[in-house]
Amino acid sequence: MVTVDRLVKDYGTLRAVDGVSFTINKGDILGFLGPNGAGKSTTMKMITGFLTPTAGTATVDGFDVAKDPIEVKKRIGYLPESSAAYPEMTVVEFLTYVAEARGITDKDQLNARLADVIVKCHLDSVKYRAIENLSKGYRQRVGVAQAIIHDPKVLILDEPTDGLDPNQKHEVRKLIQAMSKDKAIVLSTHILEEVEAICNRVIIIDQGKVLVDETPAEFKARKPGATIDEVFRELTNKTILA
Ligand SMILES: Nc1ncnc2c1ncn2[C@@H]1O[C@H](COP(=O)(O)OP(=O)(O)OP(=O)(O)O)[C@@H](O)[C@H]1O
């Protein structure tokens, strides 16, 4: 569903992403991990067509992000690290606005999509409230709802549980898992237990390069008896010292 091939991004003299390659298929939840500044957001922004790669390619459902950005955007939903906010809009107004911008203008289709995402993201009780008055957990669910309003095949979530309390984290993780059957999902996170809880693949990126691409169980088995956290620290510290 998503193929990333030797992707590179330079910001001036800084090579933020340095030859990253991986593929993800329908049903995959890929945990994208790495220390601060590793290049996770930059990679995700290139897959969504938000940033142009310096070199390499990314394709979504067979469409090249650089050559067919419109076809890619139809197939991809994106939750950025800090969601664009329209604080004064109600949840329904905001989701309607996003749906219309996505080309969903037929009234019946629009209402069906709104009803679907409101149920999936458990937003019914707040749908007529202004976004600025919602808790962070609800705002994050609105962010997920806008990302899936056009029922995309691929979902890119940048730190979807960041800043949420444990109950809210649990809710958002359940939501991601429930959606994974018919989608390919990439999520970046700093939380290693999140990877263990919901991902079937883990990629660790450090200084723009992929260090690890395997299952969470394989990752943990690298150091029997250690926590996933300890394995991560050992791996990423090594590259800093190297
Ligand atoms: N617009 C930009 N201009 C210049 N440098 C940038 C820009 N965006 C990111 N960088 C740099 O590129 C590198 C990779 O950043 P990126 O945000 O992709 O990392 P990240 O892994 O998502 O980090 P974090 O976990 O902190 O969000 C960092 O060194 C960052 O400072």
The ligand as an SDF file (V2000), in Angstrom:
LIG
                    3D

 31 33  0  0  0  0  0  0  0  0999 V2000
   11.6320   22.9760    8.3610 N   0  0  0  0  0  0  0  0  0  0  0  0
   12.8320   22.5990    8.8160 C   0  0  0  0  0  0  0  0  0  0  0  0
   13.9360   23.3350    8.5410 N   0  0  0  0  0  0  0  0  0  0  0  0
   15.1620   22.9570    8.9830 C   0  0  0  0  0  0  0  0  0  0  0  0
   15.3930   21.8590    9.7220 N   0  0  0  0  0  0  0  0  0  0  0  0
   14.3280   21.0900   10.0480 C   0  0  0  0  0  0  0  0  0  0  0  0
   13.0020   21.4230    9.6140 C   0  0  0  0  0  0  0  0  0  0  0  0
   12.1550   20.4660   10.0850 N   0  0  0  0  0  0  0  0  0  0  0  0
   12.9070   19.5910   10.7690 C   0  0  0  0  0  0  0  0  0  0  0  0
   14.2030   19.9530   10.7600 N   0  0  0  0  0  0  0  0  0  0  0  0
   15.3380   19.2190   11.3650 C   0  0  0  0  0  0  0  0  0  0  0  0
   15.3910   17.9400   10.7440 O   0  0  0  0  0  0  0  0  0  0  0  0
   15.6940   16.9180   11.6950 C   0  0  0  0  0  0  0  0  0  0  0  0
   14.5880   15.8880   11.6970 C   0  0  0  0  0  0  0  0  0  0  0  0
   13.4100   16.4970   12.2310 O   0  0  0  0  0  0  0  0  0  0  0  0
   12.0110   15.7290   12.3650 P   0  0  0  0  0  0  0  0  0  0  0  0
   11.0230   16.7140   12.8820 O   0  0  0  0  0  0  0  0  0  0  0  0
   11.7160   15.0170   11.1030 O   0  0  0  0  0  0  0  0  0  0  0  0
   12.3710   14.6530   13.4840 O   0  0  0  0  0  0  0  0  0  0  0  0
   11.4070   13.7860   14.4090 P   0  0  0  0  0  0  0  0  0  0  0  0
   12.0410   12.4260   14.4560 O   0  0  0  0  0  0  0  0  0  0  0  0
   10.0200   13.8690   13.9420 O   0  0  0  0  0  0  0  0  0  0  0  0
   11.5940   14.4920   15.8130 O   0  0  0  0  0  0  0  0  0  0  0  0
   10.5530   14.6760   17.0540 P   0  0  0  0  0  0  0  0  0  0  0  0
   10.4350   13.3170   17.6640 O   0  0  0  0  0  0  0  0  0  0  0  0
   11.2840   15.6290   17.9280 O   0  0  0  0  0  0  0  0  0  0  0  0
    9.2630   15.1940   16.5020 O   0  0  0  0  0  0  0  0  0  0  0  0
   15.8970   17.6350   13.0160 C   0  0  0  0  0  0  0  0  0  0  0  0
   17.2800   17.8610   13.1820 O   0  0  0  0  0  0  0  0  0  0  0  0
   15.1410   18.9420   12.8460 C   0  0  0  0  0  0  0  0  0  0  0  0
   15.6950   19.9570   13.6300 O   0  0  0  0  0  0  0  0  0  0  0  0
  1  2  1  0
  2  3  1  0
  2  7  2  0
  3  4  2  0
  4  5  1  0
  5  6  2  0
  6  7  1  0
  6 10  1  0
  7  8  1  0
  8  9  2  0
  9 10  1  0
 10 11  1  0
 11 12  1  0
 11 30  1  0
 12 13  1  0
 13 14  1  0
 13 28  1  0
 14 15  1  0
 15 16  1  0
 16 17  2  0
 16 18  1  0
 16 19  1  0
 19 20  1  0
 20 21  2  0
 20 22  1  0
 20 23  1  0
 23 24  1  0
 24 25  2  0
 24 26  1  0
 24 27  1  0
 28 29  1  0
 28 30  1  0
 30 31  1  0
M  END
$$$$
